[in-house]
Structure formats: structure tokens, C-alpha cells
């Protein structure tokens, strides 16, 4: 535990990417599971509730025997639940736009938070402390990510498409490609 091992070292983050791969594979298999829509909605809601209650519970049980389990089980539940959550929200335009910002947010959040700390904005009277500061920081990170996506990434993407690359705007293209790579009889959908 501790920096840089828990956050900055690539092997420490690899598990999250692998859980994402497993979650995507589960998403492709969901139609074959024939789960009732209500069960899928309940599982998706459980993921959202877990995300909301995680930190308050974490602070309550820190240092107890439950600590290791609490730090492991949520990742497994989220990896299993995200495909159901995606299935419920995949046609939502707002959700798609937020999803497009996830990688730009990942790329710029440390820089933006560092600039806030270094700049005159760091003075408590200007942006406050606690929740006002967190909200201001989140809004600034999202605005920066939006700027990166719309001003830099989209024009480059249009250029890539002009030269024959697949359009990133078509989310079903990746799913079709993935299903084509699966052995016969395994890609239901």
C-alpha cells in the first residue's frame, strides 16, 4: 500500500482493466442467460448503491477483519454488475456522452487537480473547502475532458475515418467485431 504502488504503478492497475474485459465478455453473454429484465435492473441498481455506500462503510470498518473482504468483493460485484448497468443505459444519449469523456477524464484529472493546487484558485476563500471544493474540482476536470474530447480528439477521429479507420461513434461496430472473433455458437445476441 502507499504511493506509488497503489495508484501509479501499471501492474497495480492491470486488475481493473482485466475486470473490464471480463465485464464486457459478460455483457456479450447476457442475452444467453435469459435473466428477467427485473433481475437485470436489480443487479444494476445494486452496483449504483454499492458505489454510493462504499466510502462511508469503508471508514466505519477500516482496520477490522472485514477490511480485506470489503476491499475485494466490491470490485468483483462491480465487474459483474456493470454489464447489466450498461444494458439498461446503452441507448441513453447523456450516458453515451459521459462515456466518451471517461478516457479524457482519466488522462487529465491529475493535471487539472495539480493546477488547482498550484494556482491562486487553491486559496480557501475563493473556492472553499470540503464539498464546494470537490464539486468545483470535478466540474473543472469534466470541462477540461470535454474540451479535450471535442477540440482535439473528435477532429483527429474525423481525420482517421477519412483515411479508413472505424468510426468511434458506432458502439455496435466493436460488438460485431468481438462476436465475429468468437467460436461458432458462443456469440448470442
CNS distance restraints for C-alpha pairs under 8 A (distance, minus, plus):
assign (resid   1 and name CA) (resid   5 and name CA) 6.18 0.50 0.50
assign (resid   1 and name CA) (resid   6 and name CA) 5.48 0.50 0.50
assign (resid   2 and name CA) (resid   6 and name CA) 5.69 0.50 0.50
assign (resid   3 and name CA) (resid   7 and name CA) 6.49 0.50 0.50
assign (resid   3 and name CA) (resid   8 and name CA) 7.12 0.50 0.50
assign (resid   4 and name CA) (resid   8 and name CA) 4.95 0.50 0.50
assign (resid   4 and name CA) (resid   9 and name CA) 6.10 0.50 0.50
assign (resid   5 and name CA) (resid   9 and name CA) 5.39 0.50 0.50
assign (resid   5 and name CA) (resid  12 and name CA) 6.59 0.50 0.50
assign (resid   6 and name CA) (resid  12 and name CA) 6.05 0.50 0.50
assign (resid   7 and name CA) (resid  12 and name CA) 6.78 0.50 0.50
assign (resid   7 and name CA) (resid  13 and name CA) 7.04 0.50 0.50
assign (resid   8 and name CA) (resid  12 and name CA) 7.54 0.50 0.50
assign (resid   8 and name CA) (resid  13 and name CA) 7.82 0.50 0.50
assign (resid   9 and name CA) (resid  13 and name CA) 6.88 0.50 0.50
assign (resid  10 and name CA) (resid  14 and name CA) 6.17 0.50 0.50
assign (resid  11 and name CA) (resid  15 and name CA) 7.59 0.50 0.50
assign (resid  13 and name CA) (resid  17 and name CA) 7.01 0.50 0.50
assign (resid  14 and name CA) (resid  18 and name CA) 6.22 0.50 0.50
assign (resid  15 and name CA) (resid  19 and name CA) 6.04 0.50 0.50
assign (resid  16 and name CA) (resid  20 and name CA) 6.22 0.50 0.50
assign (resid  17 and name CA) (resid  21 and name CA) 6.36 0.50 0.50
assign (resid  18 and name CA) (resid  22 and name CA) 6.28 0.50 0.50
assign (resid  19 and name CA) (resid  23 and name CA) 6.01 0.50 0.50
assign (resid  19 and name CA) (resid  76 and name CA) 7.68 0.50 0.50
assign (resid  19 and name CA) (resid  79 and name CA) 5.57 0.50 0.50
assign (resid  20 and name CA) (resid  24 and name CA) 6.15 0.50 0.50
assign (resid  20 and name CA) (resid  79 and name CA) 6.35 0.50 0.50
assign (resid  21 and name CA) (resid  25 and name CA) 6.26 0.50 0.50
assign (resid  22 and name CA) (resid  26 and name CA) 6.20 0.50 0.50
assign (resid  22 and name CA) (resid  79 and name CA) 7.12 0.50 0.50
assign (resid  22 and name CA) (resid  80 and name CA) 7.97 0.50 0.50
assign (resid  23 and name CA) (resid  27 and name CA) 6.22 0.50 0.50
assign (resid  23 and name CA) (resid  79 and name CA) 5.13 0.50 0.50
assign (resid  23 and name CA) (resid  80 and name CA) 5.75 0.50 0.50
assign (resid  23 and name CA) (resid  81 and name CA) 7.71 0.50 0.50
assign (resid  23 and name CA) (resid  82 and name CA) 6.54 0.50 0.50
assign (resid  23 and name CA) (resid  83 and name CA) 5.82 0.50 0.50
assign (resid  24 and name CA) (resid  28 and name CA) 6.45 0.50 0.50
assign (resid  24 and name CA) (resid  83 and name CA) 6.43 0.50 0.50
assign (resid  25 and name CA) (resid  29 and name CA) 6.46 0.50 0.50
assign (resid  26 and name CA) (resid  30 and name CA) 6.05 0.50 0.50
assign (resid  26 and name CA) (resid  80 and name CA) 7.31 0.50 0.50
assign (resid  26 and name CA) (resid  83 and name CA) 6.53 0.50 0.50
assign (resid  27 and name CA) (resid  83 and name CA) 4.67 0.50 0.50
assign (resid  27 and name CA) (resid  84 and name CA) 7.05 0.50 0.50
assign (resid  27 and name CA) (resid  87 and name CA) 7.60 0.50 0.50
assign (resid  28 and name CA) (resid 175 and name CA) 7.84 0.50 0.50
assign (resid  28 and name CA) (resid 187 and name CA) 7.11 0.50 0.50
assign (resid  28 and name CA) (resid 188 and name CA) 7.25 0.50 0.50
assign (resid  28 and name CA) (resid 189 and name CA) 7.11 0.50 0.50
assign (resid  29 and name CA) (resid  33 and name CA) 6.75 0.50 0.50
assign (resid  29 and name CA) (resid 187 and name CA) 7.15 0.50 0.50
assign (resid  29 and name CA) (resid 188 and name CA) 6.57 0.50 0.50
assign (resid  29 and name CA) (resid 189 and name CA) 7.70 0.50 0.50
assign (resid  30 and name CA) (resid  34 and name CA) 7.05 0.50 0.50
assign (resid  30 and name CA) (resid  35 and name CA) 7.68 0.50 0.50
assign (resid  30 and name CA) (resid  84 and name CA) 7.97 0.50 0.50
assign (resid  31 and name CA) (resid  35 and name CA) 7.82 0.50 0.50
assign (resid  31 and name CA) (resid 188 and name CA) 6.42 0.50 0.50
assign (resid  31 and name CA) (resid 189 and name CA) 5.70 0.50 0.50
assign (resid  32 and name CA) (resid 188 and name CA) 6.02 0.50 0.50
assign (resid  32 and name CA) (resid 189 and name CA) 7.41 0.50 0.50
assign (resid  35 and name CA) (resid  39 and name CA) 6.40 0.50 0.50
assign (resid  35 and name CA) (resid  40 and name CA) 6.68 0.50 0.50
assign (resid  36 and name CA) (resid  40 and name CA) 6.53 0.50 0.50
assign (resid  37 and name CA) (resid  41 and name CA) 6.13 0.50 0.50
assign (resid  38 and name CA) (resid  42 and name CA) 6.07 0.50 0.50
assign (resid  39 and name CA) (resid  43 and name CA) 6.17 0.50 0.50
assign (resid  40 and name CA) (resid  44 and name CA) 6.22 0.50 0.50
assign (resid  40 and name CA) (resid  84 and name CA) 5.67 0.50 0.50
assign (resid  40 and name CA) (resid  85 and name CA) 7.91 0.50 0.50
assign (resid  41 and name CA) (resid  45 and name CA) 6.10 0.50 0.50
assign (resid  41 and name CA) (resid  84 and name CA) 7.08 0.50 0.50
assign (resid  41 and name CA) (resid  85 and name CA) 7.40 0.50 0.50
assign (resid  41 and name CA) (resid  88 and name CA) 7.19 0.50 0.50
assign (resid  42 and name CA) (resid  46 and name CA) 6.14 0.50 0.50
assign (resid  43 and name CA) (resid  47 and name CA) 6.49 0.50 0.50
assign (resid  43 and name CA) (resid  81 and name CA) 6.06 0.50 0.50
assign (resid  43 and name CA) (resid  84 and name CA) 6.82 0.50 0.50
assign (resid  43 and name CA) (resid  85 and name CA) 7.77 0.50 0.50
assign (resid  44 and name CA) (resid  48 and name CA) 6.63 0.50 0.50
assign (resid  44 and name CA) (resid  81 and name CA) 5.67 0.50 0.50
assign (resid  44 and name CA) (resid  82 and name CA) 6.84 0.50 0.50
assign (resid  44 and name CA) (resid  84 and name CA) 5.38 0.50 0.50
assign (resid  44 and name CA) (resid  85 and name CA) 4.50 0.50 0.50
assign (resid  44 and name CA) (resid  88 and name CA) 7.91 0.50 0.50
assign (resid  45 and name CA) (resid  49 and name CA) 6.19 0.50 0.50
assign (resid  45 and name CA) (resid  85 and name CA) 7.59 0.50 0.50
assign (resid  46 and name CA) (resid  50 and name CA) 6.02 0.50 0.50
assign (resid  46 and name CA) (resid  81 and name CA) 7.81 0.50 0.50
assign (resid  47 and name CA) (resid  51 and name CA) 6.25 0.50 0.50
assign (resid  47 and name CA) (resid  77 and name CA) 7.12 0.50 0.50
assign (resid  47 and name CA) (resid  78 and name CA) 5.82 0.50 0.50
assign (resid  47 and name CA) (resid  81 and name CA) 5.81 0.50 0.50
assign (resid  47 and name CA) (resid  82 and name CA) 7.22 0.50 0.50
assign (resid  47 and name CA) (resid  85 and name CA) 7.81 0.50 0.50
assign (resid  48 and name CA) (resid  52 and name CA) 6.40 0.50 0.50
assign (resid  49 and name CA) (resid  53 and name CA) 6.21 0.50 0.50
assign (resid  50 and name CA) (resid  54 and name CA) 5.68 0.50 0.50
assign (resid  50 and name CA) (resid  74 and name CA) 7.39 0.50 0.50
assign (resid  53 and name CA) (resid  57 and name CA) 6.22 0.50 0.50
assign (resid  54 and name CA) (resid  58 and name CA) 5.98 0.50 0.50
assign (resid  55 and name CA) (resid  59 and name CA) 6.24 0.50 0.50
assign (resid  56 and name CA) (resid  60 and name CA) 6.49 0.50 0.50
assign (resid  57 and name CA) (resid  61 and name CA) 6.31 0.50 0.50
assign (resid  58 and name CA) (resid  62 and name CA) 5.79 0.50 0.50
assign (resid  58 and name CA) (resid  67 and name CA) 7.64 0.50 0.50
assign (resid  58 and name CA) (resid  70 and name CA) 7.47 0.50 0.50
assign (resid  61 and name CA) (resid  66 and name CA) 6.72 0.50 0.50
assign (resid  61 and name CA) (resid  67 and name CA) 6.22 0.50 0.50
assign (resid  62 and name CA) (resid  67 and name CA) 5.77 0.50 0.50
assign (resid  63 and name CA) (resid  67 and name CA) 6.12 0.50 0.50
assign (resid  66 and name CA) (resid  70 and name CA) 5.94 0.50 0.50
assign (resid  67 and name CA) (resid  71 and name CA) 6.22 0.50 0.50
assign (resid  68 and name CA) (resid  72 and name CA) 6.36 0.50 0.50
assign (resid  69 and name CA) (resid  73 and name CA) 5.86 0.50 0.50
assign (resid  70 and name CA) (resid  74 and name CA) 6.62 0.50 0.50
assign (resid  71 and name CA) (resid  75 and name CA) 7.54 0.50 0.50
assign (resid  72 and name CA) (resid  76 and name CA) 6.91 0.50 0.50
assign (resid  73 and name CA) (resid  77 and name CA) 6.20 0.50 0.50
assign (resid  74 and name CA) (resid  78 and name CA) 5.94 0.50 0.50
assign (resid  75 and name CA) (resid  79 and name CA) 6.07 0.50 0.50
assign (resid  76 and name CA) (resid  80 and name CA) 6.20 0.50 0.50
assign (resid  77 and name CA) (resid  81 and name CA) 5.86 0.50 0.50
assign (resid  78 and name CA) (resid  82 and name CA) 5.77 0.50 0.50
assign (resid  79 and name CA) (resid  83 and name CA) 7.68 0.50 0.50
assign (resid  80 and name CA) (resid  84 and name CA) 7.94 0.50 0.50
assign (resid  81 and name CA) (resid  85 and name CA) 6.37 0.50 0.50
assign (resid  82 and name CA) (resid  86 and name CA) 5.93 0.50 0.50
assign (resid  83 and name CA) (resid  87 and name CA) 6.07 0.50 0.50
assign (resid  84 and name CA) (resid  88 and name CA) 6.40 0.50 0.50
assign (resid  85 and name CA) (resid  89 and name CA) 6.35 0.50 0.50
assign (resid  86 and name CA) (resid  90 and name CA) 5.33 0.50 0.50
assign (resid  89 and name CA) (resid  95 and name CA) 6.58 0.50 0.50
assign (resid  90 and name CA) (resid  95 and name CA) 7.10 0.50 0.50
assign (resid  90 and name CA) (resid  96 and name CA) 6.98 0.50 0.50
assign (resid  91 and name CA) (resid  95 and name CA) 7.88 0.50 0.50
assign (resid  91 and name CA) (resid  96 and name CA) 7.57 0.50 0.50
assign (resid  92 and name CA) (resid  96 and name CA) 6.30 0.50 0.50
assign (resid  93 and name CA) (resid  97 and name CA) 6.27 0.50 0.50
assign (resid  94 and name CA) (resid  98 and name CA) 6.21 0.50 0.50
assign (resid  95 and name CA) (resid  99 and name CA) 6.05 0.50 0.50
assign (resid  96 and name CA) (resid 100 and name CA) 6.25 0.50 0.50
assign (resid  97 and name CA) (resid 101 and name CA) 6.59 0.50 0.50
assign (resid  98 and name CA) (resid 102 and name CA) 6.62 0.50 0.50
assign (resid 100 and name CA) (resid 104 and name CA) 7.89 0.50 0.50
assign (resid 100 and name CA) (resid 149 and name CA) 7.71 0.50 0.50
assign (resid 101 and name CA) (resid 105 and name CA) 5.94 0.50 0.50
assign (resid 101 and name CA) (resid 142 and name CA) 7.59 0.50 0.50
assign (resid 101 and name CA) (resid 145 and name CA) 6.03 0.50 0.50
assign (resid 101 and name CA) (resid 146 and name CA) 6.38 0.50 0.50
assign (resid 101 and name CA) (resid 149 and name CA) 6.82 0.50 0.50
assign (resid 102 and name CA) (resid 106 and name CA) 6.21 0.50 0.50
assign (resid 103 and name CA) (resid 107 and name CA) 6.17 0.50 0.50
assign (resid 104 and name CA) (resid 108 and name CA) 6.11 0.50 0.50
assign (resid 104 and name CA) (resid 145 and name CA) 4.82 0.50 0.50
assign (resid 104 and name CA) (resid 146 and name CA) 7.56 0.50 0.50
assign (resid 104 and name CA) (resid 148 and name CA) 6.55 0.50 0.50
assign (resid 104 and name CA) (resid 149 and name CA) 6.54 0.50 0.50
assign (resid 105 and name CA) (resid 109 and name CA) 5.56 0.50 0.50
assign (resid 105 and name CA) (resid 141 and name CA) 6.51 0.50 0.50
assign (resid 105 and name CA) (resid 142 and name CA) 6.45 0.50 0.50
assign (resid 105 and name CA) (resid 144 and name CA) 7.79 0.50 0.50
assign (resid 105 and name CA) (resid 145 and name CA) 5.08 0.50 0.50
assign (resid 108 and name CA) (resid 112 and name CA) 6.10 0.50 0.50
assign (resid 108 and name CA) (resid 141 and name CA) 7.00 0.50 0.50
assign (resid 108 and name CA) (resid 144 and name CA) 7.27 0.50 0.50
assign (resid 108 and name CA) (resid 145 and name CA) 6.64 0.50 0.50
assign (resid 109 and name CA) (resid 113 and name CA) 6.00 0.50 0.50
assign (resid 109 and name CA) (resid 141 and name CA) 5.62 0.50 0.50
assign (resid 110 and name CA) (resid 114 and name CA) 5.96 0.50 0.50
assign (resid 111 and name CA) (resid 115 and name CA) 6.11 0.50 0.50
assign (resid 112 and name CA) (resid 116 and name CA) 6.21 0.50 0.50
assign (resid 112 and name CA) (resid 137 and name CA) 7.99 0.50 0.50
assign (resid 112 and name CA) (resid 140 and name CA) 7.38 0.50 0.50
assign (resid 112 and name CA) (resid 141 and name CA) 6.10 0.50 0.50
assign (resid 112 and name CA) (resid 144 and name CA) 7.79 0.50 0.50
assign (resid 113 and name CA) (resid 117 and name CA) 6.29 0.50 0.50
assign (resid 113 and name CA) (resid 137 and name CA) 6.76 0.50 0.50
assign (resid 113 and name CA) (resid 141 and name CA) 7.62 0.50 0.50
assign (resid 114 and name CA) (resid 118 and name CA) 6.14 0.50 0.50
assign (resid 115 and name CA) (resid 119 and name CA) 5.79 0.50 0.50
assign (resid 116 and name CA) (resid 120 and name CA) 7.62 0.50 0.50
assign (resid 116 and name CA) (resid 121 and name CA) 5.83 0.50 0.50
assign (resid 116 and name CA) (resid 122 and name CA) 5.75 0.50 0.50
assign (resid 116 and name CA) (resid 137 and name CA) 7.70 0.50 0.50
assign (resid 117 and name CA) (resid 121 and name CA) 7.30 0.50 0.50
assign (resid 117 and name CA) (resid 122 and name CA) 5.11 0.50 0.50
assign (resid 118 and name CA) (resid 122 and name CA) 6.78 0.50 0.50
assign (resid 121 and name CA) (resid 126 and name CA) 6.22 0.50 0.50
assign (resid 121 and name CA) (resid 127 and name CA) 6.71 0.50 0.50
assign (resid 122 and name CA) (resid 126 and name CA) 7.47 0.50 0.50
assign (resid 122 and name CA) (resid 127 and name CA) 7.32 0.50 0.50
assign (resid 123 and name CA) (resid 127 and name CA) 6.99 0.50 0.50
assign (resid 123 and name CA) (resid 128 and name CA) 7.65 0.50 0.50
assign (resid 124 and name CA) (resid 128 and name CA) 4.48 0.50 0.50
assign (resid 124 and name CA) (resid 129 and name CA) 5.94 0.50 0.50
assign (resid 127 and name CA) (resid 132 and name CA) 6.62 0.50 0.50
assign (resid 127 and name CA) (resid 133 and name CA) 5.62 0.50 0.50
assign (resid 127 and name CA) (resid 136 and name CA) 7.18 0.50 0.50
assign (resid 128 and name CA) (resid 132 and name CA) 5.88 0.50 0.50
assign (resid 128 and name CA) (resid 133 and name CA) 5.58 0.50 0.50
assign (resid 129 and name CA) (resid 133 and name CA) 4.94 0.50 0.50
assign (resid 129 and name CA) (resid 134 and name CA) 7.72 0.50 0.50
assign (resid 130 and name CA) (resid 134 and name CA) 6.33 0.50 0.50
assign (resid 131 and name CA) (resid 135 and name CA) 6.00 0.50 0.50
assign (resid 132 and name CA) (resid 136 and name CA) 6.07 0.50 0.50
assign (resid 133 and name CA) (resid 137 and name CA) 6.07 0.50 0.50
assign (resid 134 and name CA) (resid 138 and name CA) 6.11 0.50 0.50
assign (resid 135 and name CA) (resid 139 and name CA) 6.08 0.50 0.50
assign (resid 136 and name CA) (resid 140 and name CA) 6.15 0.50 0.50
assign (resid 137 and name CA) (resid 141 and name CA) 6.14 0.50 0.50
assign (resid 138 and name CA) (resid 142 and name CA) 6.12 0.50 0.50
assign (resid 139 and name CA) (resid 143 and name CA) 6.03 0.50 0.50
assign (resid 140 and name CA) (resid 144 and name CA) 6.10 0.50 0.50
assign (resid 141 and name CA) (resid 145 and name CA) 6.11 0.50 0.50
assign (resid 142 and name CA) (resid 146 and name CA) 6.03 0.50 0.50
assign (resid 143 and name CA) (resid 147 and name CA) 6.17 0.50 0.50
assign (resid 144 and name CA) (resid 148 and name CA) 6.19 0.50 0.50
assign (resid 145 and name CA) (resid 149 and name CA) 6.08 0.50 0.50
assign (resid 146 and name CA) (resid 150 and name CA) 6.00 0.50 0.50
assign (resid 147 and name CA) (resid 151 and name CA) 5.54 0.50 0.50
assign (resid 147 and name CA) (resid 152 and name CA) 7.51 0.50 0.50
assign (resid 148 and name CA) (resid 152 and name CA) 5.25 0.50 0.50
assign (resid 148 and name CA) (resid 153 and name CA) 6.37 0.50 0.50
assign (resid 149 and name CA) (resid 153 and name CA) 4.75 0.50 0.50
assign (resid 149 and name CA) (resid 154 and name CA) 6.07 0.50 0.50
assign (resid 150 and name CA) (resid 154 and name CA) 5.36 0.50 0.50
assign (resid 150 and name CA) (resid 155 and name CA) 7.52 0.50 0.50
assign (resid 151 and name CA) (resid 155 and name CA) 6.79 0.50 0.50
assign (resid 152 and name CA) (resid 156 and name CA) 6.43 0.50 0.50
assign (resid 153 and name CA) (resid 157 and name CA) 5.99 0.50 0.50
assign (resid 154 and name CA) (resid 158 and name CA) 6.14 0.50 0.50
assign (resid 155 and name CA) (resid 159 and name CA) 6.33 0.50 0.50
assign (resid 156 and name CA) (resid 160 and name CA) 6.20 0.50 0.50
assign (resid 157 and name CA) (resid 161 and name CA) 6.17 0.50 0.50
assign (resid 157 and name CA) (resid 167 and name CA) 7.38 0.50 0.50
assign (resid 157 and name CA) (resid 168 and name CA) 7.56 0.50 0.50
assign (resid 158 and name CA) (resid 162 and name CA) 6.23 0.50 0.50
assign (resid 158 and name CA) (resid 167 and name CA) 7.90 0.50 0.50
assign (resid 159 and name CA) (resid 163 and name CA) 6.55 0.50 0.50
assign (resid 160 and name CA) (resid 164 and name CA) 6.53 0.50 0.50
assign (resid 160 and name CA) (resid 165 and name CA) 5.37 0.50 0.50
assign (resid 160 and name CA) (resid 166 and name CA) 7.91 0.50 0.50
assign (resid 161 and name CA) (resid 165 and name CA) 4.55 0.50 0.50
assign (resid 161 and name CA) (resid 166 and name CA) 5.95 0.50 0.50
assign (resid 161 and name CA) (resid 167 and name CA) 5.91 0.50 0.50
assign (resid 170 and name CA) (resid 174 and name CA) 7.93 0.50 0.50
assign (resid 171 and name CA) (resid 175 and name CA) 7.20 0.50 0.50
assign (resid 172 and name CA) (resid 176 and name CA) 6.16 0.50 0.50
assign (resid 173 and name CA) (resid 177 and name CA) 6.24 0.50 0.50
assign (resid 174 and name CA) (resid 178 and name CA) 6.09 0.50 0.50
assign (resid 175 and name CA) (resid 179 and name CA) 6.14 0.50 0.50
assign (resid 176 and name CA) (resid 180 and name CA) 6.14 0.50 0.50
assign (resid 177 and name CA) (resid 181 and name CA) 6.50 0.50 0.50
assign (resid 178 and name CA) (resid 182 and name CA) 6.71 0.50 0.50
assign (resid 179 and name CA) (resid 187 and name CA) 5.38 0.50 0.50
assign (resid 180 and name CA) (resid 187 and name CA) 7.94 0.50 0.50
assign (resid 182 and name CA) (resid 186 and name CA) 6.38 0.50 0.50
assign (resid 182 and name CA) (resid 187 and name CA) 6.32 0.50 0.50
assign (resid 183 and name CA) (resid 187 and name CA) 7.59 0.50 0.50
